[in-house]
Amino acid sequence: MTTDNPFFAPSDLPYQLPPFDRIEIGHYLPAFERGMADQRAEVAAIAADPAPPTFENTLVALERSGRILQRVSAAFFNLASSDTSPQLQEIEKAVVPQLSAHSDAIMLDRGLYGRVRELYERRAELGLDAEPAWLLERYHTDFVRAGAQLSDEQHVRLRELNAELAGLATEFGNKVRDEMNASAVVVDDVAELDGLSDDAIAAAAQAARDRGLERGYVLNLILPTAQPQLASLTDRALRERLHTASVTRGGRGDEHDTTGLVRRIVRLRAERARLLGFEHHAEYNIADNTARTVQAVEEMLAKLAPAAVANALAEAEDLQAAIAAAGETFTLEPWDWAFYTERVRRERYAIDEAELRPYFELERVLRDGVFYAAGRLYGLRFEERPDLPAYHPDARVFEVLDHDGSPLGLFVGDFFTRASKRGGAWANALVPQSRLFGTAPVVVNNLNINRAPAGEPTLLTLDEVRTLFHEFGHALHTLFSQVHFPKFAGTRVPRDFVEYPSQVNEVWMLWPEVLANYATHHETGAPLPQEIVDRLQAAKQFNEGFATTEYLAASLLDLAWHTLRVEDAEDVDVAAFEAAALERAGVAVPFVPPRYRTPYFAHIFSGAAYSAGYYSYIWSEVLDADTVDWLTEQGGLRRELGDTFRDGLLARGGSADSMAVYRAFRGRDPLIEPLLKRRGLTANP
């Protein structure tokens, strides 16, 4: 098992795709152990090098270190998210704190930091080109932010904090996934599912069989608060049951309860921020994003929240009127919102989400929508490679060929939900692009679409179509990377910049040429009628008050938790804190709960990436809306525009300051007006 470990040498498969057909669970832990040991030795040699520090013997050497660890980490953490098991969870529980300690051992090494600091202080003399100069800038920043300048005593405490936080984040993610599975709603009588389409009912029956139930139906939950079935179910009691199952996740006092983890994570993050010289965790995290300051984020959200809430309240009046028109006397509740929204949408725009789904068959959307748009804009071609091994039978491997037919990379699509997969949708790089190593990118998109029964087509909701285009935007960012150093590959950019390219890619889902190419009825082949297309375009701002308010509520909740100081983070009542934070921010709308409530807010508590950073989506949307205006003005799906966006922005990855890259691409700073127009908001409502 040790000598033939597939991670010990680069894969001999095309694009160095991990050899999943040869990787066994028993390979992971030895590879982690060997990978960490090898990198520690490599780093020790760099730090102890008697030669004066140079860019090559210090920074390039650091970039070259840890190859085994990179290979095993990429494969393992993708699998732990998309197809976990008790054995993988045990490995994850053991290895995550070790990886935290390993990172600390590197970033808190005084000899290593001394060499980096000396280079940084002499940076004006080194004559470095742009990307190497930025590499030096980033390494120095990373060392300082990691605590390299702290005292030995402070290092001890910092290591303790990092190790515990790493373990808590893993535990939080596992609890959220297990709770989501445990909270699925079981329905015995098919009559209760009135309103769902035949294929949705069949998918619910299949979900029940997948859980070992001989009869009945299961409504699986998705990670956000709003559950898609609420738009169709006519049984109000079942709607309430489904909504309650969603919003009470993680706070029910059972084995999946996460509130204790939340308190501990917030407390430790606040302590670590103070140790590093910041007032709170939000100040620490945002300082290294493009926003730079908490104040900048708060000012932008404050511009949006009042108008969003006002729009949501106006929408609520329309829904209450629809309830009355249906002869009902009850007051609008959260579980009624989606159902009556669909009624109003049908009446106002003659759009029925259920009637759209037959036109959105997964394979057509993927090949004739997502891939087609990438072909039109960038000249890409996609060839499925069933000969290449994937990590799960559902995962499909495609070779991506550039406009001239040259090989570009691999795209792996893993679209279906399963009990072993965490909720949500995301992109991972299994192999980062790098000229230093001569590697081309291998990128994975994971979604959570309910699988249709065998032999039946998988039909998507409009939101699932959007998610497919969105995640593929991350894939393109990864595939188009043209950087020298792996540290900058693809989506390795600031958190409040990373969503920008993926949000731009969403525009093509309703672009006339693209929509006409994929939106055909799965049975008749008839195109989506033009009058429906027109109504979809007219309805773009419909329900935006709700959508913006639920998002802003989650973003402001994230900031509320992470602007707590150490002394304020002790013994917090999670539910009471959440309610007070939403009220204080002016987004406590009873029938518009946050997109994520605290106990299942995996974005911010099962990892550090989006902590004090959930605002990133709308911060990035400022850039996105500004760019889409440019694309629209210039004619849309034109190869020249694709090449400009690709070469000027996507290919750059994190190899330069992200906002400087944007300014060079767009010719100016971004404007917020296109975003306000898109969402039907005004700066001063």
TORKE-267901 format. One record per residue (C-alpha): residue in one letter; x, y, z. Coordinates in steps of 0.001 Angstrom, whole numbers, plus 500000, padded with zeros to 6 digits. Example, Ala and Ser with C-alpha at 12.3 -4.5 7.8 and 13.67 -1.06 7.14 Angstrom:
BEGIN
{site a; {512300; 495500; 507800}}
{site s; {513670; 498940; 507140}}
This chain:
BEGIN
{site m; {500000; 500000; 500000}}
{site t; {502864; 502404; 500801}}
{site t; {505214; 501821; 497886}}
{site d; {502491; 501835; 495221}}
{site n; {500629; 504847; 496600}}
{site p; {499304; 506716; 493518}}
{site f; {499915; 510102; 495135}}
{site f; {503655; 509615; 495511}}
{site a; {504317; 510460; 491857}}
{site p; {502556; 512650; 489311}}
{site s; {499694; 510882; 487589}}
{site d; {500496; 509434; 484172}}
{site l; {496939; 510061; 482975}}
{site p; {496163; 512915; 480568}}
{site y; {496407; 516288; 482311}}
{site q; {497659; 514479; 485438}}
{site l; {494060; 513550; 486295}}
{site p; {494207; 511670; 489615}}
{site p; {494046; 507923; 488903}}
{site f; {490772; 507367; 490735}}
{site d; {490576; 503789; 489467}}
{site r; {493720; 502998; 491485}}
{site i; {493181; 505239; 494516}}
{site e; {491939; 503434; 497615}}
{site i; {490829; 504890; 500935}}
{site g; {493961; 503448; 502511}}
{site h; {496143; 505606; 500281}}
{site y; {495003; 508965; 501633}}
{site l; {496427; 509083; 505145}}
{site p; {499902; 507787; 504174}}
{site a; {499974; 510317; 501344}}
{site f; {499060; 513153; 503713}}
{site e; {501751; 512030; 506153}}
{site r; {504394; 511692; 503454}}
{site g; {503307; 514935; 501791}}
{site m; {503584; 516944; 504996}}
{site a; {506892; 515364; 505927}}
{site d; {508366; 516040; 502499}}
{site q; {507253; 519666; 502494}}
{site r; {508566; 520236; 506012}}
{site a; {511940; 518962; 504864}}
{site e; {511836; 521138; 501743}}
{site v; {510926; 524228; 503743}}
{site a; {513586; 523500; 506357}}
{site a; {516181; 523353; 503593}}
{site i; {515013; 526722; 502214}}
{site a; {515105; 528350; 505644}}
{site a; {518548; 526938; 506435}}
{site d; {520114; 527712; 503053}}
{site p; {523466; 529442; 503809}}
{site a; {523269; 531369; 500544}}
{site p; {521696; 534831; 500690}}
{site p; {518002; 534786; 499817}}
{site t; {517103; 535190; 496166}}
{site f; {513815; 535036; 494379}}
{site e; {514728; 531588; 493009}}
{site n; {516137; 529952; 496148}}
{site t; {513333; 531218; 498383}}
{site l; {510040; 532032; 496632}}
{site v; {510313; 529729; 493635}}
{site a; {511550; 527009; 495964}}
{site l; {508480; 527538; 498152}}
{site e; {506231; 527283; 495094}}
{site r; {507917; 524009; 494159}}
{site s; {507473; 522488; 497605}}
{site g; {504663; 520203; 498715}}
{site r; {503766; 518467; 495455}}
{site i; {502554; 515228; 497070}}
{site l; {500519; 517212; 499579}}
{site q; {498907; 519245; 496808}}
{site r; {497924; 516115; 494896}}
{site v; {496401; 514269; 497825}}
{site s; {494669; 517359; 499238}}
{site a; {492950; 518191; 495948}}
{site a; {491650; 514655; 495458}}
{site f; {490731; 514009; 499078}}
{site f; {488830; 517192; 499877}}
{site n; {486896; 516996; 496627}}
{site l; {485849; 513463; 497552}}
{site a; {485111; 514365; 501175}}
{site s; {482667; 517005; 499911}}
{site s; {481086; 515093; 497046}}
{site d; {481050; 511458; 498181}}
{site t; {481969; 511124; 501826}}
{site s; {481866; 507989; 503962}}
{site p; {482495; 507158; 507625}}
{site q; {486076; 506179; 506742}}
{site l; {486696; 509440; 504875}}
{site q; {485189; 511420; 507741}}
{site e; {487544; 509741; 510186}}
{site i; {490509; 510616; 507978}}
{site e; {489257; 514193; 507621}}
{site k; {488794; 514529; 511372}}
{site a; {492354; 513337; 511931}}
{site v; {494114; 515181; 509137}}
{site v; {492525; 518662; 509214}}
{site p; {494165; 519695; 512528}}
{site q; {497439; 518208; 511278}}
{site l; {497207; 520329; 508131}}
{site s; {496549; 523410; 510240}}
{site a; {499635; 522674; 512330}}
{site h; {501600; 521992; 509149}}
{site s; {500636; 525371; 507694}}
{site d; {501564; 527085; 510951}}
{site a; {504941; 525335; 510977}}
{site i; {505692; 526933; 507603}}
{site m; {504146; 530361; 508060}}
{site l; {505520; 530851; 511591}}
{site d; {509056; 529719; 510722}}
{site r; {511201; 532694; 511693}}
{site g; {514102; 531752; 509455}}
{site l; {511871; 531366; 506435}}
{site y; {510035; 534600; 507122}}
{site g; {513372; 536382; 507586}}
{site r; {514378; 535432; 504047}}
{site v; {511038; 536558; 502605}}
{site r; {511189; 539823; 504555}}
{site e; {514725; 540534; 503356}}
{site l; {513617; 540064; 499745}}
{site y; {510575; 542257; 500340}}
{site e; {512678; 545044; 501801}}
{site r; {514977; 544873; 498751}}
{site r; {512137; 544462; 496242}}
{site a; {512924; 547692; 494383}}
{site e; {516445; 546401; 493616}}
{site l; {515456; 542947; 492388}}
{site g; {514293; 543917; 488894}}
{site l; {511363; 541512; 489009}}
{site d; {508728; 541318; 486305}}
{site a; {505086; 541897; 487208}}
{site e; {504036; 538379; 488238}}
{site p; {507187; 537586; 490270}}
{site a; {506925; 540994; 491966}}
{site w; {503317; 540229; 492919}}
{site l; {504358; 536797; 494190}}
{site l; {506820; 538464; 496556}}
{site e; {504144; 540961; 497642}}
{site r; {501644; 538182; 498337}}
{site y; {504056; 535922; 500205}}
{site h; {505119; 538757; 502469}}
{site t; {501477; 539678; 503130}}
{site d; {500553; 536052; 503790}}
{site f; {503363; 535595; 506304}}
{site v; {502435; 538771; 508184}}
{site r; {498732; 537886; 508213}}
{site a; {499571; 534385; 509418}}
{site g; {501329; 535834; 512470}}
{site a; {504990; 535570; 511506}}
{site q; {505799; 538784; 513378}}
{site l; {504258; 537683; 516689}}
{site s; {506225; 536607; 519746}}
{site d; {507008; 532967; 520578}}
{site e; {504362; 532982; 523288}}
{site q; {501786; 534348; 520865}}
{site h; {502787; 531699; 518334}}
{site v; {501886; 528979; 520815}}
{site r; {498387; 530368; 521311}}
{site l; {497921; 531025; 517598}}
{site r; {498747; 527403; 516759}}
{site e; {496202; 526243; 519348}}
{site l; {493525; 528512; 517899}}
{site n; {494164; 527455; 514315}}
{site a; {494119; 523753; 515156}}
{site e; {490877; 523944; 517106}}
{site l; {489171; 526117; 514505}}
{site a; {490120; 523702; 511745}}
{site g; {488557; 520812; 513616}}
{site l; {485420; 522787; 514495}}
{site a; {484875; 523799; 510871}}
{site t; {485012; 520170; 509757}}
{site e; {482630; 519151; 512512}}
{site f; {480209; 521932; 511575}}
{site g; {480173; 520881; 507908}}
{site n; {479564; 517240; 508778}}
{site k; {476718; 518125; 511137}}
{site v; {475056; 520348; 508537}}
{site r; {475212; 517584; 505911}}
{site d; {473914; 514941; 508322}}
{site e; {471154; 517256; 509550}}
{site m; {470094; 518043; 505991}}
{site n; {469697; 514330; 505328}}
{site a; {467913; 513748; 508645}}
{site s; {465521; 516660; 508048}}
{site a; {464232; 515437; 504673}}
{site v; {460445; 515340; 504727}}
{site v; {458777; 511941; 504293}}
{site v; {455302; 511924; 502733}}
{site d; {453091; 508832; 502767}}
{site d; {450137; 509981; 500669}}
{site v; {450781; 511082; 497104}}
{site a; {447733; 513358; 497358}}
{site e; {449764; 515636; 499625}}
{site l; {452151; 516215; 496719}}
{site d; {449468; 517845; 494609}}
{site g; {450991; 520611; 492539}}
{site l; {454305; 518871; 491898}}
{site s; {454912; 517733; 488344}}
{site d; {454863; 514031; 487505}}
{site d; {458626; 513923; 487151}}
{site a; {459092; 515692; 490511}}
{site i; {456802; 513145; 492186}}
{site a; {458740; 510344; 490519}}
{site a; {461988; 511883; 491799}}
{site a; {460509; 512011; 495335}}
{site a; {459556; 508344; 495062}}
{site q; {463070; 507532; 493864}}
{site a; {464513; 509473; 496800}}
{site a; {462432; 507311; 499134}}
{site r; {463713; 504124; 497480}}
{site d; {467285; 505453; 497722}}
{site r; {466729; 505727; 501490}}
{site g; {465554; 502130; 501698}}
{site l; {461852; 502960; 502075}}
{site e; {459522; 500493; 500396}}
{site r; {456829; 503096; 499818}}
{site g; {456163; 506792; 500194}}
{site y; {457990; 509868; 499009}}
{site v; {460914; 511943; 500272}}
{site l; {461399; 515662; 499735}}
{site n; {465138; 516195; 500088}}
{site l; {466275; 519551; 501419}}
{site i; {468704; 521828; 499681}}
{site l; {471208; 523887; 501669}}
{site p; {469533; 527345; 501479}}
{site t; {466431; 528179; 503501}}
{site a; {464043; 528406; 500523}}
{site q; {463044; 524930; 499330}}
{site p; {462046; 524720; 495632}}
{site q; {459012; 522467; 496209}}
{site l; {457314; 525290; 498143}}
{site a; {456541; 526990; 494834}}
{site s; {454303; 524124; 493703}}
{site l; {452800; 522285; 496683}}
{site t; {449126; 523129; 497136}}
{site d; {448917; 521460; 500568}}
{site r; {449597; 524364; 502936}}
{site a; {450225; 522079; 505904}}
{site l; {452941; 520237; 503968}}
{site r; {454438; 523557; 502888}}
{site e; {454645; 524619; 506520}}
{site r; {456151; 521270; 507476}}
{site l; {458790; 521531; 504747}}
{site h; {459655; 525126; 505610}}
{site t; {459867; 524327; 509327}}
{site a; {462174; 521388; 508609}}
{site s; {464400; 523763; 506666}}
{site v; {464629; 526678; 509113}}
{site t; {465007; 524601; 512284}}
{site r; {468020; 522659; 511008}}
{site g; {470954; 522669; 513385}}
{site g; {469090; 524293; 516259}}
{site r; {466899; 521515; 517589}}
{site g; {469060; 520411; 520490}}
{site d; {469768; 516963; 519019}}
{site e; {472995; 515291; 517903}}
{site h; {473101; 517532; 514811}}
{site d; {472756; 520803; 516742}}
{site t; {475449; 523287; 515689}}
{site t; {474768; 526222; 518013}}
{site g; {477522; 525269; 520435}}
{site l; {479957; 525060; 517526}}
{site v; {478865; 528507; 516321}}
{site r; {479567; 530072; 519712}}
{site r; {482976; 528454; 519933}}
{site i; {483992; 529294; 516354}}
{site v; {482979; 532951; 516728}}
{site r; {484790; 533250; 520062}}
{site l; {488018; 531719; 518762}}
{site r; {487996; 533721; 515531}}
{site a; {487588; 536923; 517537}}
{site e; {490494; 535963; 519778}}
{site r; {492708; 535123; 516822}}
{site a; {491903; 538425; 515128}}
{site r; {492848; 540336; 518267}}
{site l; {496076; 538362; 518554}}
{site l; {496915; 539379; 514981}}
{site g; {496253; 543046; 515724}}
{site f; {492690; 543449; 514440}}
{site e; {489564; 544572; 516230}}
{site h; {487556; 541547; 515144}}
{site h; {487481; 538748; 512577}}
{site a; {485639; 540827; 509970}}
{site e; {488345; 543493; 510021}}
{site y; {490988; 540782; 509631}}
{site n; {489335; 538989; 506707}}
{site i; {488118; 541990; 504740}}
{site a; {491498; 543737; 504943}}
{site d; {492834; 541226; 502407}}
{site n; {489843; 541431; 500057}}
{site t; {489191; 544053; 497426}}
{site a; {486750; 545858; 499765}}
{site r; {489621; 546464; 502237}}
{site t; {487457; 547750; 505114}}
{site v; {484351; 546666; 507009}}
{site q; {483067; 550203; 506632}}
{site a; {483165; 549954; 502825}}
{site v; {481125; 546751; 502936}}
{site e; {478638; 548124; 505446}}
{site e; {478159; 551300; 503415}}
{site m; {477372; 549342; 500255}}
{site l; {474935; 547008; 502020}}
{site a; {473296; 549998; 503702}}
{site k; {472638; 551501; 500262}}
{site l; {470853; 548348; 499156}}
{site a; {468946; 547119; 502202}}
{site p; {466219; 549803; 502562}}
{site a; {465208; 549609; 498901}}
{site a; {465298; 545815; 498925}}
{site v; {463091; 545622; 502013}}
{site a; {460678; 548211; 500601}}
{site n; {460374; 546136; 497431}}
{site a; {459856; 542951; 499454}}
{site l; {457077; 544585; 501477}}
{site a; {455386; 545735; 498267}}
{site e; {455671; 542209; 496905}}
{site a; {454129; 540895; 500125}}
{site e; {451085; 543113; 499587}}
{site d; {450637; 541599; 496131}}
{site l; {450874; 538104; 497590}}
{site q; {448358; 538891; 500344}}
{site a; {446008; 540143; 497660}}
{site a; {446518; 536901; 495742}}
{site i; {445653; 534930; 498878}}
{site a; {442443; 536924; 499257}}
{site a; {441618; 536494; 495567}}
{site a; {441883; 532737; 496065}}
{site g; {439198; 532971; 498729}}
{site e; {441575; 532424; 501639}}
{site t; {441700; 534480; 504825}}
{site f; {445056; 533521; 506347}}
{site t; {447974; 535918; 506711}}
{site l; {451003; 535452; 504482}}
{site e; {453691; 533259; 506076}}
{site p; {457170; 532312; 504817}}
{site w; {455939; 528932; 503558}}
{site d; {453324; 530722; 501422}}
{site w; {455699; 533120; 499696}}
{site a; {456985; 530926; 496866}}
{site f; {453570; 529361; 496173}}
{site y; {451725; 532662; 495782}}
{site t; {454684; 534238; 494039}}
{site e; {454211; 531634; 491319}}
{site r; {450507; 532480; 491154}}
{site v; {451247; 536176; 490745}}
{site r; {453985; 535407; 488224}}
{site r; {451550; 533306; 486190}}
{site e; {448901; 536013; 486295}}
{site r; {451256; 538886; 485569}}
{site y; {453625; 537272; 483108}}
{site a; {451913; 533971; 482265}}
{site i; {455037; 532136; 483455}}
{site d; {454680; 528834; 485255}}
{site e; {457929; 527362; 486613}}
{site a; {456477; 523855; 486340}}
{site e; {455645; 524399; 482684}}
{site l; {459203; 525570; 482008}}
{site r; {460904; 522434; 483307}}
{site p; {460104; 520198; 480297}}
{site y; {462191; 522635; 478231}}
{site f; {465198; 522384; 480560}}
{site e; {466462; 518819; 480238}}
{site l; {469858; 518475; 481898}}
{site e; {471792; 517079; 478940}}
{site r; {470427; 519688; 476554}}
{site v; {471138; 522519; 478992}}
{site l; {474683; 521264; 479486}}
{site r; {475668; 520565; 475895}}
{site d; {473471; 522961; 473934}}
{site g; {473430; 525716; 476526}}
{site v; {476480; 525877; 478780}}
{site f; {478958; 524301; 476346}}
{site y; {477394; 526055; 473355}}
{site a; {477792; 529508; 474908}}
{site a; {481438; 528740; 475715}}
{site g; {481905; 527640; 472108}}
{site r; {480355; 530772; 470677}}
{site l; {482194; 533180; 472968}}
{site y; {485559; 531454; 473329}}
{site g; {485684; 528846; 470558}}
{site l; {485834; 525886; 472967}}
{site r; {484875; 522297; 472132}}
{site f; {484028; 519550; 474637}}
{site e; {484579; 515852; 474093}}
{site e; {483409; 513389; 476719}}
{site r; {486142; 511003; 477842}}
{site p; {484512; 507901; 479358}}
{site d; {487928; 506233; 479137}}
{site l; {489235; 508491; 481915}}
{site p; {488417; 507474; 485507}}
{site a; {486269; 509667; 487741}}
{site y; {485832; 509486; 491527}}
{site h; {482141; 508492; 491318}}
{site p; {479943; 506860; 488654}}
{site d; {477910; 510083; 488394}}
{site a; {480972; 512201; 487634}}
{site r; {481617; 512694; 483913}}
{site v; {484951; 513720; 482392}}
{site f; {485149; 516033; 479374}}
{site e; {488268; 517095; 477521}}
{site v; {488216; 520798; 476696}}
{site l; {489768; 521817; 473376}}
{site d; {490700; 525415; 472616}}
{site h; {489579; 527404; 469566}}
{site d; {492542; 526108; 467556}}
{site g; {491946; 522491; 468577}}
{site s; {494788; 522444; 471091}}
{site p; {494170; 520720; 474440}}
{site l; {493163; 523115; 477221}}
{site g; {492203; 520958; 480212}}
{site l; {489607; 518626; 481684}}
{site f; {486154; 519454; 483003}}
{site v; {484450; 517041; 485421}}
{site g; {480703; 517428; 485924}}
{site d; {479090; 515842; 489004}}
{site f; {475505; 517042; 488921}}
{site f; {473295; 514798; 491070}}
{site t; {472482; 514972; 494751}}
{site r; {473209; 512035; 497067}}
{site a; {473325; 511479; 500795}}
{site s; {477134; 511399; 500719}}
{site k; {477412; 514856; 499100}}
{site r; {477314; 518150; 500971}}
{site g; {474646; 520643; 499990}}
{site g; {474975; 523509; 497563}}
{site a; {477054; 523832; 494414}}
{site w; {480757; 524497; 494012}}
{site a; {483853; 524195; 491844}}
{site n; {487182; 522556; 492726}}
{site a; {490482; 522375; 490877}}
{site l; {491935; 518877; 490978}}
{site v; {495012; 520100; 489095}}
{site p; {495868; 523829; 489004}}
{site q; {497328; 525346; 485843}}
{site s; {500969; 526395; 486178}}
{site r; {503761; 527142; 483732}}
{site l; {506226; 526416; 486530}}
{site f; {505163; 522764; 486502}}
{site g; {503806; 522608; 482977}}
{site t; {500369; 521568; 484238}}
{site a; {497041; 522217; 482546}}
{site p; {493875; 522612; 484631}}
{site v; {491473; 519896; 485751}}
{site v; {488319; 521387; 487273}}
{site v; {485201; 519882; 488879}}
{site n; {481687; 521323; 489081}}
{site n; {479461; 519832; 491790}}
{site l; {475698; 520460; 491897}}
{site n; {472813; 518880; 493812}}
{site i; {470122; 518120; 491231}}
{site n; {467546; 515446; 492072}}
{site r; {468050; 512478; 489789}}
{site a; {465090; 511307; 487741}}
{site p; {464162; 507595; 487908}}
{site a; {466030; 505300; 485536}}
{site g; {465085; 505916; 481936}}
{site e; {463470; 509286; 482679}}
{site p; {464949; 512667; 481690}}
{site t; {466248; 514945; 484427}}
{site l; {464369; 518244; 484139}}
{site l; {465728; 521385; 485760}}
{site t; {464159; 524391; 487405}}
{site l; {465107; 527828; 486139}}
{site d; {467261; 528277; 489240}}
{site e; {469098; 524993; 488561}}
{site v; {469790; 526153; 485008}}
{site r; {471241; 529345; 486460}}
{site t; {473403; 527350; 488881}}
{site l; {474749; 525207; 486038}}
{site f; {475827; 528325; 484120}}
{site h; {477169; 529942; 487309}}
{site e; {479403; 527079; 488361}}
{site f; {480686; 526715; 484828}}
{site g; {481830; 530325; 485076}}
{site h; {484176; 529172; 487861}}
{site a; {485275; 526316; 485606}}
{site l; {486133; 528749; 482803}}
{site h; {488083; 530947; 485217}}
{site t; {490114; 527845; 486105}}
{site l; {490459; 526526; 482542}}
{site f; {491613; 529858; 481090}}
{site s; {494306; 530454; 483703}}
{site q; {497642; 531416; 482156}}
{site v; {499945; 532040; 485099}}
{site h; {503452; 530917; 485927}}
{site f; {503036; 530253; 489641}}
{site p; {500412; 527841; 491004}}
{site k; {499654; 530236; 493861}}
{site f; {497795; 532407; 491334}}
{site a; {496021; 529750; 489277}}
{site g; {492446; 530301; 488181}}
{site t; {490084; 531224; 491008}}
{site r; {492872; 531901; 493536}}
{site v; {491809; 535518; 493803}}
{site p; {490286; 537548; 496658}}
{site r; {487032; 536116; 497974}}
{site d; {485007; 539181; 496989}}
{site f; {486310; 538921; 493416}}
{site v; {485985; 535189; 492788}}
{site e; {482224; 535209; 492147}}
{site y; {482474; 537915; 489513}}
{site p; {483397; 535788; 486455}}
{site s; {480894; 533069; 487400}}
{site q; {478104; 535627; 487732}}
{site v; {478969; 537050; 484313}}
{site n; {478561; 533582; 482826}}
{site e; {474953; 533480; 484083}}
{site v; {473965; 536089; 481508}}
{site w; {474118; 533533; 478707}}
{site m; {471320; 531362; 480126}}
{site l; {468679; 533780; 478803}}
{site w; {470686; 535186; 475901}}
{site p; {468420; 534718; 472848}}
{site e; {470793; 532611; 470701}}
{site v; {471750; 530393; 473650}}
{site l; {468247; 529937; 475029}}
{site a; {466924; 529039; 471578}}
{site n; {469644; 526424; 471232}}
{site y; {468898; 524476; 474417}}
{site a; {465347; 525273; 475559}}
{site t; {463419; 522666; 473591}}
{site h; {460689; 520362; 474882}}
{site h; {462227; 517043; 475881}}
{site e; {459356; 515061; 474316}}
{site t; {458282; 517048; 471264}}
{site g; {461482; 518930; 470445}}
{site a; {459449; 522131; 470161}}
{site p; {461329; 525288; 471083}}
{site l; {460349; 527311; 474101}}
{site p; {457646; 529607; 472673}}
{site q; {458836; 533125; 471944}}
{site e; {456031; 534639; 473999}}
{site i; {457327; 532754; 477048}}
{site v; {460858; 533940; 476283}}
{site d; {459561; 537506; 476127}}
{site r; {457779; 537045; 479449}}
{site l; {460926; 535641; 481053}}
{site q; {462823; 538717; 479950}}
{site a; {460042; 540992; 481210}}
{site a; {459960; 539187; 484565}}
{site k; {463676; 539523; 485331}}
{site q; {463056; 541927; 488222}}
{site f; {460031; 540032; 489515}}
{site n; {460480; 538955; 493166}}
{site e; {463823; 540776; 493344}}
{site g; {462767; 542398; 496612}}
{site f; {462556; 538971; 498214}}
{site a; {465723; 537658; 496545}}
{site t; {467806; 540685; 497499}}
{site t; {466435; 540869; 501043}}
{site e; {467055; 537192; 501847}}
{site y; {470595; 537522; 500513}}
{site l; {471322; 540784; 502340}}
{site a; {469918; 539306; 505567}}
{site a; {472444; 536468; 505361}}
{site s; {475288; 538852; 504496}}
{site l; {474467; 541195; 507370}}
{site l; {474086; 538246; 509736}}
{site d; {477553; 537064; 508726}}
{site l; {478988; 540511; 509473}}
{site a; {477142; 540689; 512796}}
{site w; {478732; 537447; 513984}}
{site h; {482184; 538406; 512809}}
{site t; {482249; 541950; 514143}}
{site l; {481881; 540566; 517667}}
{site r; {484888; 541212; 519869}}
{site v; {486261; 538558; 522189}}
{site e; {484477; 539868; 525266}}
{site d; {481148; 540046; 523389}}
{site a; {481340; 536508; 522038}}
{site e; {480974; 534635; 525325}}
{site d; {477792; 532615; 525968}}
{site v; {475821; 534111; 523094}}
{site d; {472265; 532864; 522641}}
{site v; {472412; 532044; 518931}}
{site a; {468717; 532454; 518121}}
{site a; {468391; 535694; 520107}}
{site f; {471565; 537140; 518590}}
{site e; {470375; 536333; 515072}}
{site a; {466981; 537965; 515648}}
{site a; {468543; 541096; 517155}}
{site a; {471135; 541380; 514375}}
{site l; {468500; 541216; 511638}}
{site e; {466325; 543757; 513446}}
{site r; {469256; 546118; 513953}}
{site a; {470205; 545893; 510272}}
{site g; {466646; 546633; 509160}}
{site v; {466152; 543309; 507361}}
{site a; {463968; 541494; 509895}}
{site v; {461095; 540834; 507498}}
{site p; {458945; 538051; 509043}}
{site f; {458088; 536330; 505769}}
{site v; {461581; 536700; 504245}}
{site p; {463988; 534623; 506337}}
{site p; {467731; 534860; 505612}}
{site r; {468998; 532712; 502774}}
{site y; {470914; 530836; 505473}}
{site r; {470089; 530885; 509147}}
{site t; {473024; 530684; 511535}}
{site p; {472889; 526952; 512443}}
{site y; {473210; 525827; 508798}}
{site f; {475238; 528741; 507421}}
{site a; {477924; 526434; 506053}}
{site h; {479493; 529144; 503881}}
{site i; {480798; 530954; 506962}}
{site f; {481144; 528261; 509642}}
{site s; {482329; 525102; 507869}}
{site g; {485370; 526933; 506572}}
{site a; {486999; 530347; 506689}}
{site a; {486590; 531180; 503001}}
{site y; {483313; 533102; 503246}}
{site s; {483464; 534087; 506923}}
{site a; {482904; 537853; 507014}}
{site g; {482787; 537423; 503253}}
{site y; {479284; 536364; 502290}}
{site y; {478838; 539942; 501064}}
{site s; {481160; 538881; 498236}}
{site y; {478362; 537821; 495922}}
{site i; {476790; 541243; 495690}}
{site w; {480167; 543021; 495851}}
{site s; {481194; 540909; 492855}}
{site e; {477841; 541588; 491213}}
{site v; {478776; 545254; 490918}}
{site l; {481623; 544154; 488627}}
{site d; {479425; 541555; 486960}}
{site a; {476569; 543960; 486122}}
{site d; {479051; 546535; 484837}}
{site t; {480691; 543910; 482615}}
{site v; {477372; 542562; 481319}}
{site d; {476457; 546115; 480298}}
{site w; {479676; 546215; 478289}}
{site l; {478982; 542829; 476701}}
{site t; {475462; 543899; 475789}}
{site e; {476590; 547206; 474341}}
{site q; {479241; 545451; 472252}}
{site g; {476912; 542821; 470831}}
{site g; {477126; 539901; 473262}}
{site l; {478302; 536520; 471991}}
{site r; {481200; 537671; 469853}}
{site r; {484559; 535939; 469791}}
{site e; {486398; 539261; 469987}}
{site l; {484627; 540063; 473260}}
{site g; {485314; 536585; 474577}}
{site d; {488994; 536945; 473788}}
{site t; {489111; 540365; 475459}}
{site f; {487468; 539069; 478637}}
{site r; {489530; 535882; 478614}}
{site d; {492927; 537466; 477981}}
{site g; {492372; 540657; 479937}}
{site l; {490811; 539147; 483045}}
{site l; {490150; 535402; 483270}}
{site a; {493639; 534329; 482220}}
{site r; {495256; 536565; 484830}}
{site g; {493975; 534551; 487812}}
{site g; {495422; 536060; 490974}}
{site s; {498697; 537126; 489355}}
{site a; {498072; 540838; 489945}}
{site d; {495920; 543078; 492125}}
{site s; {492379; 542102; 491147}}
{site m; {490938; 545604; 490998}}
{site a; {493915; 546779; 488941}}
{site v; {493197; 543919; 486546}}
{site y; {489556; 545000; 486378}}
{site r; {490452; 548625; 485695}}
{site a; {492838; 547596; 482931}}
{site f; {490151; 545398; 481387}}
{site r; {487229; 547836; 481712}}
{site g; {489181; 551086; 481410}}
{site r; {487779; 552516; 484649}}
{site d; {486465; 551655; 488100}}
{site p; {483183; 549721; 488203}}
{site l; {479904; 551605; 488437}}
{site i; {477172; 550528; 490874}}
{site e; {474302; 551842; 488739}}
{site p; {474031; 548740; 486507}}
{site l; {473549; 546595; 489628}}
{site l; {470884; 548914; 491035}}
{site k; {469071; 548857; 487701}}
{site r; {469299; 545067; 487432}}
{site r; {467794; 544505; 490867}}
{site g; {465226; 547273; 490647}}
{site l; {466862; 549263; 493439}}
{site t; {467873; 552875; 493862}}
{site a; {470803; 554236; 495826}}
{site n; {468527; 556463; 497928}}
{site p; {465092; 554857; 498221}}
